[in-house]
Amino acid sequence: MGGFVPALLVPEVEPAAGSLPNAGRMEVVSANGRRVIVDRDVDVEALLRIMRGLEALR
């Protein structure tokens, strides 16, 4: 299966006080709404495999 994955760009929000422990983390949401939170050091290839697997769970 190839092609593009839909993405949504949203304005950057200033972090609230006390939210620094999550610095460097991001939330990835699949097209079917499944969410994965990863650290900045995530293995991109592994993340792609996980996201493809989650997409198959429609």
N, C-alpha and C positions, 0 to 999 in steps of 0.2 A: 504494500500500500504506500503510495507516495503522494506528494502534494503539500499544500500549505495547511498550517493549523491556524484557525482564527485566533486573533489576539485583540485585546481591548486595551487601549492606552488611556490612562487616567492621570489627572494632575497630581503632582507630588504633594504629599501632605507632610507638614512639619511634625516631627515626632513629639509626642506628649512627654512631659517630665516622667522619668522613671522607665522609659521604654528602651533605653540603651542596651540592655542585655540581648535584645533581638536584632541589634545592628548586624547587618550582613546577611540577614535571612530574607527570603522572598517566598511568596506564595504563588504556586503555579496551578492554574485551574484549567482542566481539560474541557473540551467542547461539550461534554455531557455533564459538567458540573462537579466532577471529582476534584478534590483539592490536595495538593502536596506542598508541604512547607520544607524548604531546603536551605542549607547554609551556603555561603558564598563559595565554599570549597567543594561543592557538589561535583561528582563525576558526571559530566554531561551525557556521556554515552549510556551510563546506567540510568540516569533520569529519563532519557528518551525511551529506553526499553520499558521502564515503569509506566510512563505516560501512554505508550502504545498499548500496553496491557490493560490499563484502566479504560482506554477508549474502546477496547474490545468488549467491555462489560455492559454495553448498552442494554 
